[in-house]
Amino acid sequence: MELLAAIVNPEMLAKTLMWMLAFFVVFSLLAKLYPNISSQPYWRKDSVTDAVYWIVMPILYNKVSQLVVTVGLVIVFWGNDQVIQDVANAGYGPLRELPLWLQVFLVLFIQDIMMYWVHRMFHGTAMWKYHAIHHSSEQLDWLSALRFHPVNVIISSILTGAIVFLMGFSPTAFYVLAPFNMIFNCIVHANLNWTFGPFKYFLASPVFHRWHHTSQAEGRDKNFAPTFPFLDIVFGTFYMPKGKLPEIFGVPDENIPHDFIGQLTYPFRHK
């Protein structure tokens, strides 16, 4: 039991369940008022699988992030334990001296640029078999937001979160940004017809990201930016046709299992 408690933080688990309940209430109401697909049920065939991801992924992400950052600090500041401790608590260099609001924005923006290219890497290489798990939701909604294969999470953590942290930003900036990232991730996956109107080029909307998830040919390999769509405009991958909504999701040309264990093992059974 002590080992289980060390791995599964009861406080984190309780917070996750509270977030899930709140999101279920809010997004069920919003999907009723502003649906992308009005016939989509609130409780679908993959809801149990996605609920398991909500329990497992925050724990995995937390543990992986701690490990990767710790290793990175040891490598960068080898042999100076006091400096490592100070950096872990407050950052280092000129970036940590910036106003907190500016640090939060810079972390978000830098991570978005890096995640854009990491995201494209997962789509265009042998890494797709891991990222395909995230795209396998055939009835996409907010609960799908954390359906990521652990390999996807680990690589993304190393190539974005850890690298940006090691630039010297204060850890407080990451703590402040964490709730926004979680809420925004749920919004863009939600079954909503929001486009954000004139702001659609500056902030990712549900329609923008759902076009990324569509299995319709015109939406394939488009809209990679997590937060700022103008990155897709700059790099030629923006797709958001006026007056049209994505309707079909999933990965129909691959037989991806619907259960949690089957999805974890899928990439290793399909070379």
C-alpha positions in Angstrom: 0.0 0.0 0.0 2.9 2.4 0.8 4.4 1.7 -2.7 1.0 2.3 -4.3 0.5 5.6 -2.4 4.0 6.7 -3.5 3.0 6.1 -7.2 -0.6 7.2 -7.0 -0.8 10.5 -5.1 -4.3 10.4 -3.4 -4.5 14.2 -3.4 -3.7 14.3 -7.2 -6.3 11.6 -7.8 -9.0 13.4 -5.8 -8.2 16.6 -7.8 -8.4 14.8 -11.1 -11.8 13.3 -10.2 -13.1 16.8 -9.2 -11.9 18.2 -12.5 -13.5 15.4 -14.4 -16.8 15.9 -12.7 -16.7 19.7 -13.3 -15.8 19.2 -17.0 -18.5 16.7 -17.5 -21.2 19.1 -16.2 -19.8 22.2 -18.1 -19.1 20.5 -21.4 -22.3 18.5 -21.4 -24.2 21.7 -21.1 -22.1 23.5 -23.7 -22.4 20.6 -26.2 -26.2 20.7 -25.8 -26.2 24.4 -26.7 -23.4 24.6 -29.3 -22.7 21.1 -30.7 -20.3 20.3 -33.5 -22.2 17.0 -33.9 -25.6 17.2 -32.2 -26.2 13.4 -32.3 -23.1 12.5 -30.4 -23.9 11.0 -27.0 -22.4 12.3 -23.7 -21.5 8.8 -22.7 -19.9 6.9 -25.6 -18.4 3.5 -26.2 -14.8 4.7 -25.4 -15.7 6.8 -22.3 -14.4 4.2 -19.8 -11.1 3.9 -21.7 -10.7 7.7 -21.8 -11.5 7.9 -18.1 -8.6 5.5 -17.4 -6.3 7.8 -19.3 -7.5 10.7 -17.1 -6.4 8.7 -14.0 -3.1 7.4 -15.4 -1.7 10.2 -17.6 -1.4 13.0 -15.0 0.5 10.6 -12.7 2.8 9.5 -15.6 3.3 13.1 -16.8 4.1 14.3 -13.3 6.7 11.5 -12.7 8.3 11.7 -16.1 8.6 15.5 -15.9 10.2 15.3 -12.5 12.7 12.7 -13.7 13.6 14.4 -16.9 14.0 17.8 -15.3 16.1 16.3 -12.5 18.4 14.5 -14.9 18.7 17.7 -17.0 19.7 19.8 -14.0 22.3 17.3 -12.9 23.8 17.3 -16.4 23.8 21.1 -16.8 25.0 21.8 -13.2 27.1 18.7 -12.6 28.6 18.5 -9.1 26.9 21.7 -7.7 24.1 20.4 -5.6 23.2 23.7 -4.1 22.9 25.4 -7.5 20.7 22.5 -8.6 18.4 23.0 -5.6 18.2 26.8 -6.2 17.4 26.4 -9.9 14.7 23.8 -9.1 13.1 26.2 -6.7 13.5 29.5 -8.6 15.0 29.1 -12.0 18.3 30.8 -13.0 19.7 33.6 -15.2 17.9 36.6 -16.7 14.7 34.8 -17.6 13.7 34.2 -14.0 14.0 38.0 -13.3 11.2 38.8 -15.9 7.7 39.6 -14.6 5.8 36.5 -14.0 3.1 37.3 -16.6 5.8 37.7 -19.2 7.4 34.4 -18.2 4.1 32.6 -18.4 3.5 34.0 -22.0 7.0 33.2 -23.1 6.8 29.6 -21.8 3.5 29.1 -23.5 4.7 30.6 -26.8 8.1 28.8 -26.9 6.5 25.5 -26.0 3.9 26.0 -28.7 6.5 26.5 -31.3 8.4 23.4 -30.1 5.2 21.3 -29.8 4.2 22.3 -33.4 7.3 20.6 -34.7 7.2 17.7 -32.3 3.5 17.2 -33.3 4.5 17.2 -37.0 7.3 14.7 -36.3 4.7 12.3 -34.7 2.6 12.6 -37.9 5.3 12.2 -40.5 7.6 9.5 -39.1 7.6 6.0 -37.6 6.4 7.7 -34.4 2.9 7.9 -35.8 2.0 4.5 -34.4 2.2 6.0 -30.9 0.4 9.3 -31.8 -2.3 7.4 -33.6 -3.7 6.3 -30.2 -4.6 10.0 -29.6 -6.3 10.2 -33.0 -8.2 6.9 -32.5 -11.3 8.5 -30.8 -14.2 8.1 -33.2 -16.5 10.2 -31.1 -14.2 13.1 -30.1 -15.0 15.2 -27.1 -13.3 16.7 -24.0 -12.7 13.3 -22.4 -10.5 12.4 -25.4 -8.0 15.1 -24.5 -5.7 12.9 -22.4 -5.7 9.8 -24.6 -2.0 9.7 -25.3 0.4 6.8 -25.4 3.1 6.9 -22.7 5.8 7.0 -25.4 4.1 10.1 -26.8 4.0 11.7 -23.4 7.6 10.9 -22.6 9.1 12.2 -25.8 7.0 15.4 -25.7 8.0 16.0 -22.1 11.7 15.7 -23.0 11.6 17.7 -26.2 9.4 20.6 -24.9 8.7 20.8 -21.2 12.2 19.9 -19.9 14.1 21.9 -22.5 12.0 25.0 -21.8 12.4 24.6 -18.1 16.2 24.4 -18.4 16.2 27.7 -20.2 16.0 29.2 -16.7 12.3 30.2 -16.3 10.9 30.2 -12.8 9.0 27.0 -11.9 6.1 29.3 -10.8 5.5 30.1 -14.5 4.9 26.4 -15.2 2.6 26.0 -12.1 0.5 29.0 -13.2 0.3 27.7 -16.8 -0.7 24.1 -15.9 -4.4 24.7 -15.2 -4.7 26.8 -18.4 -3.1 24.0 -20.4 -5.5 21.4 -19.0 -8.7 23.5 -19.4 -7.7 24.7 -22.9 -6.8 21.2 -24.0 -10.3 20.0 -23.0 -11.9 23.0 -24.8 -10.3 22.3 -28.2 -11.3 18.6 -28.1 -14.8 19.4 -26.9 -17.8 18.6 -29.1 -18.4 22.4 -29.8 -18.9 24.4 -33.0 -16.9 27.4 -31.7 -14.5 29.0 -34.2 -13.6 32.1 -32.1 -14.6 34.3 -35.0 -12.0 37.1 -35.7 -9.7 35.5 -33.2 -9.5 32.2 -35.0 -6.0 32.9 -36.3 -4.6 33.8 -32.8 -6.2 31.2 -30.6 -7.0 27.5 -31.3 -10.7 26.8 -31.3 -12.6 23.5 -31.0 -13.3 23.6 -34.8 -9.7 24.3 -35.6 -8.4 21.4 -33.5 -11.2 19.0 -34.5 -10.3 19.5 -38.1 -6.8 18.2 -37.1 -8.5 15.1 -35.7 -10.8 14.4 -38.6 -10.3 11.4 -40.8 -11.6 13.4 -43.8 -8.9 13.7 -46.4 -8.9 17.5 -46.5 -8.1 17.7 -42.8 -5.2 15.2 -42.7 -1.9 16.6 -41.4 -3.3 20.1 -40.7 -3.6 22.4 -37.7 -0.7 21.2 -35.6 -0.4 24.1 -33.2 -1.7 23.5 -29.7 -2.6 27.1 -28.9 -1.6 29.6 -31.7 -3.0 28.8 -35.1 -0.9 31.5 -36.8 2.0 29.0 -36.6 0.1 26.8 -39.0 -0.5 29.8 -41.2 3.3 30.6 -41.2 4.3 27.0 -41.9 1.5 26.2 -44.4 -0.6 23.7 -42.5 -3.7 25.9 -41.6 -7.1 24.5 -42.6 -10.4 25.8 -41.4 -13.0 26.2 -44.2 -15.7 28.8 -43.6 -19.1 27.4 -42.8 -18.0 23.7 -42.6 -17.5 21.5 -39.6 -15.5 18.3 -39.3 -17.8 15.2 -39.1 -15.7 12.0 -39.1 -13.0 11.2 -36.6 -10.7 8.3 -35.8 -8.1 6.3 -37.7 -10.3 4.1 -40.0 -7.3 2.6 -41.9 -5.8 1.1 -38.7 -7.4 -1.4 -36.5 -6.7 0.3 -33.1 -8.3 -1.5 -30.1 -10.8 0.4 -28.0 -9.6 -0.9 -24.6 -6.8 0.8 -22.6 -4.3 -2.2 -22.5 -4.9 -2.9 -26.2 -4.0 0.7 -27.0 -0.9 0.6 -24.9 0.4 -2.5 -26.7 -0.8 -1.6 -30.2 2.4 0.3 -31.3 4.6 -2.6 -30.3 2.4 -5.1 -32.2 2.4 -3.0 -35.4 5.8 -2.2 -36.7 
